[in-house]
Structures are given as C-alpha cells and as structure tokens.
C-alpha cells in the first residue's frame, strides 16, 4: 500500500492523489448525508418545518402563477414563515430526551442521598455564592448537628470535605446542586433586586428549563419569598431533599446566593395549590 | 419544549386569523397580507424574548430575513 502511494522522491503520485480526492469527496458526501439524516431524525419540529416549507412553496407558486388567487398565495407565504420559525427552533431541541435527563438527575440525587444519609447529616444546607465556594455556587452541608448557622467569611477550597471555621467540628461537605448548573446557563447574574430576580427566574424556569410557567418574588434584603407557578418537577421525599431542599428550591437558592453574593438557606418550601412556595433567608 | 409549542401555536393562529379577516375584507393585495404576517411574527417573537440564546439567535435570523422581505415590499410599493 505504501509502495503504491509513494513516489520515488517520497511524495504522492498523481493517480494516488486523484484516488484520495475521490475518497475525500465520497467521505464528504457521506458525512453530508449523515448530517441530513441526523437533522431529520432529530425532532418533530424539523419534520413539521420541512413539510410546511415544501407545501408552502408548492401552494404559493401554483396559486400565484397558475390559479391567480391572492388569498391562497398568502396562505402559502404564511406556511413558509411558519416553516422558517420551526426550522430555526428545531436546532435548539436537546439531543437527549427528557426521560434520559430525568434518569441522570435521579441517579445523581440517589447517590448523594445515600452519602448524606450514611453520614447522618441533619443540618440544612447553606447555599454559597461563587465568591465563597471557589468559582461556582455550591451548597455546604455542615456535618455538625447543632442548630447554629455557620458564618463563612472567606472562600472555601474546591473540595468535597471542607473546613469552614476554626473549631474542630466546623467541617462540612461542599456539593454541586442543580442550582450550580442552572446558574451556569444564565447569560448574566441578576442584581440583588427582587424585580430583576423575578424576571431571571421566569426566563430560566419558563424559557430555558421549561419546568414551570412563571415565578413571583417578594421580600426584603434578608427574607425572600418565591412563588413558582405550575411547577412540572416533582421531588420524592428523601433525606437529600430534607437537607438540600427540592430541585426548584435549590435552583432558586443558588441564584439568590449568587445575586446577593451572600450565603442563603432555605427556610421553608411547600406546595400550595398549583404553586410551589419557597422561603429563603439571606445570611450575613 | 412547552414554551416553543405555545409560541408556534400563537404565531400559527394569528397568521390564520389574519388571512381569514383579510379575505373577509376583500383584500387583494399580496403586499398587505405579507406585511401583516411579518409584523405579527416579529411582535410575537419579541414577546417571547426569554428563549434560550441559541433559539433567540435562530429566531433573530428568521426575523432579519422576514424584515428584509418587508423592506423589499415597501421599496416595490414606493417605486
């Protein structure tokens, strides 16, 4: 093979280069077909978009040139506009189905839940901003069982087990939560203001994650109350949720901690009618 | 994905309703139909400003294309 493709001077013969060119074109054609098949198999938006595109072109062209019907041409144009919108949206649908994401979330929660239960942790989690937890907002679970809330003044190292004070029992575990990842999805961190927090939560829950219809925020500097409307994420009652709060509450707490740049703890969370209420306390 | 469905349904319903109303009014200019569609699509897209950045980029491209078509229609009307 090597003898075939190499010339005496160490380069490639003309025939070999032609052959390589043909193979390259074939590879490109195959990869093009593959990406087209991936595009088609991706989701229903692509199929609907392509269907409307073809139907729109056929209807508008035939109506304009053949039947001379303005309203039918307009219908074809409307179908074309819708097809462009659907094709634009089809590129943003996640490749993983929601069931797989749910499976991964549940597996992660189960593992952390086992660890928390094995360590016998009873304390409530403290949600720390990125400035206090080494670059990403994380949750600190103190290992002690006394009721006093820890005061954290300096950034903790990025480790699982961290010491946050000078006393021997001031040790905790630093966990990545759903809120950590959710905060990473935001383009900008909101200012410490309830109105701005509300708009960011609506955008996050409704537009990005699609887990609720909206959110309302009330409160002052130290107490914040968030009402999440029509949540579509249900948490099982487990040790994990007792310590760290529900998934949505965890997202809210991480976001508030990051916005206020102060530690936050979940005081209360409850389902009331179609709403999910979360009460947070912003710590010093 | 639910929010995308709502958005697509609103745009579809508006376009359909516009067609019915304009046909009922006896409108025969294609430019009027097209301009109405584009204005509606742009307004609804602006109302759903909190889509993820990737979706917003895609819709901005569609909006820019439609706006380009709208400008062409206006130019043709002026000429």
Contacts between the chains, C-beta under 8 A, distances in Angstrom:
chain1	res1	chain2	res2	distance
A	45	B	4	7.5
A	64	B	30	7.8
A	70	B	27	7.7
A	70	B	28	5.1
A	70	B	29	7.3
A	70	B	30	5.4
A	70	B	33	7.2
A	71	B	19	6.6
A	71	B	22	7.5
A	71	B	23	4.7
A	71	B	33	7.7
A	73	B	30	5.8
A	73	B	33	7.9
A	74	B	19	5.8
A	74	B	22	7.3
A	74	B	30	6.2
A	74	B	33	3.7
A	74	B	34	7.2
A	74	B	37	7.7
A	75	B	19	5.9
A	77	B	30	7.7
A	77	B	33	6.8
A	77	B	34	5.8
A	77	B	37	6.6
A	78	B	15	4.2
A	78	B	16	7.4
A	78	B	18	7.9
A	78	B	19	6.3
A	78	B	33	8.0
A	78	B	37	5.7
A	81	B	11	7.8
A	81	B	15	6.9
A	81	B	37	5.7
A	81	B	38	7.5
A	81	B	41	5.8
A	81	B	66	6.6
A	82	B	8	7.3
A	82	B	11	6.5
A	82	B	12	6.0
A	82	B	15	6.9
A	84	B	62	4.7
A	84	B	65	6.9
A	84	B	66	7.5
A	85	B	8	6.6
A	85	B	11	6.3
A	85	B	41	7.2
A	85	B	59	7.0
A	85	B	62	5.8
A	86	B	8	6.6
A	88	B	55	7.4
A	88	B	58	3.4
A	88	B	59	5.5
A	88	B	61	6.6
A	88	B	62	4.9
A	89	B	4	5.3
A	89	B	7	7.9
A	89	B	8	7.3
A	89	B	55	6.0
A	89	B	58	6.6
A	89	B	59	7.5
A	91	B	54	6.9
A	91	B	58	5.8
A	92	B	4	8.0
A	92	B	51	7.8
A	92	B	52	6.2
A	92	B	54	4.7
A	92	B	55	4.2
A	92	B	58	6.5
A	93	B	1	6.5
A	93	B	4	7.9
A	185	B	52	7.9
A	187	B	53	6.4
A	199	B	50	8.0
A	202	B	50	6.5
A	203	B	50	3.6
A	206	B	3	5.7
A	206	B	50	6.5
A	207	B	3	5.9
A	207	B	48	7.5
A	207	B	50	3.7
A	207	B	51	5.1
A	207	B	52	6.4
A	208	B	50	7.7
A	208	B	52	5.0
A	210	B	1	6.0
A	210	B	2	5.3
A	210	B	3	5.9
